[in-house]
Amino acid sequence: MEFVVSGLALDCCYVAIAKFSRWIGWEAPLTNIAVGHVAPGFTLKSLDGKEYSLGKLLEKGPVVVAFFKISCPVCQFTFPYLERLAQRYSGDSATVIAISQDDVRGTKEFNVNME
């Protein structure tokens, strides 16, 4: 099983960043994961210190990875729905994980407010 990236927004954001970086003479510092391609493996620690590996999670089934910023209004609107998806499908059939772009303290507060 593979983790495949889909969605127009991710592709459009990367294209804009890549074009701007080339225009000002920088190489794009981000890894490009184009629609339909397999995501690279990673391992991260959760807020409670537990390690999550994409490879291990994929052994159980599909994985939804949501990157967020706590100041993002779209994230604040979307995360209650992602939480419901996680509660409904997590466990045996799928995994939903969120990766914060913020510090631990702010992320913990955001997490508590979403419950």
N, C-alpha and C positions, 0 to 999 in steps of 0.2 A: 504494500500500500504506500502511496506517496502523498505528501502534502503539496497540493497544487494551488498556486496563487491565481485568483480570479478577480475581476473587477476593473472597471474602466478608471475609477478615481486613482488607484495606486499607479497604474500605468501612466496616466496623464501627469501626475505629480512628478514622477521620475523623469519623464521627458522634459518637463519645464525646468527642473533642477539641472539636468544634464546639459540642456541648451544654454542656460545661464552660465553654468560653470565653464563651458567651452568658450563662451563669448568673452568672459573676463580672464581667460587663460588658466583656469583651475581645472584640474581633473576632478570628476565627480567622486566624493569620498564615500558614497553609498553603494551598496551592492545592488545591482539591478536584478530584480526577480520579475521577469516578464510574465504576462498572463500565460498560463498553461505550462510553465516551467516548474521544476521541483525546487522547493525551498532548501537552503543549506541547513545542515544539522546544527543544533545549538543546545546548550544546557544553561539553565538559569536557576537562581534561588528565589523562593517565594518570600513573602513578608515574614513568615514563621520559620524560615531557614531551610525548608524542604527543597530538594533539588528536583527539577523537572527537565527531562531530556526529550527533545522532539522525537528521536528514534524510539525511545521506550513508549512514549504516548501513542505513536502511530501503530505500535504492536496491538493496542486495544481497539483501534478504529480511527475514524476521521478526527482531525484536530482543527479547531477554529482558534486562530490567534488574533487577538484584537489589541493593537497598539493604541495607547491613549495619552492624553495630556489633561490634567485635572481642570485646567482653565478653559478647556474647549467646550462650548455649549452643545455641540453635536454629540460629543462623548457623554456629557451629562444626560442628554436626552436618550441616547442609545443604550447605555449600560443597564438600565433596568430590564430592557428587552433581552440583552445578552445574558443577564442573570437568570431570567426565566428559561431561556434556551439551555443554559447550563444545568439548571435544576431538572429540566425535562429529559434531556438527552445524555447528560454526563453519567459516568459509571461504566456500564458495560458496552454501550454502543458508540460513544463519542466523548471528546474532551473539549471544553471551552476554557481558554486561559487568556488573561489580560496582562499586557506588558506596559508598565507605566514609564513615561518619560520624565517623571518628577522624582523628588527625593522621597526617602522612606516615610518621613513624618507626614508630608502632604498626601502621599498615597494611602497611608493608613487612615487618615481622616476622610478621604474620598471614599474609601472602601466602607467605612462605618456609615457614612451618609447615604450610601446606596442600599444599605440593608433595610 
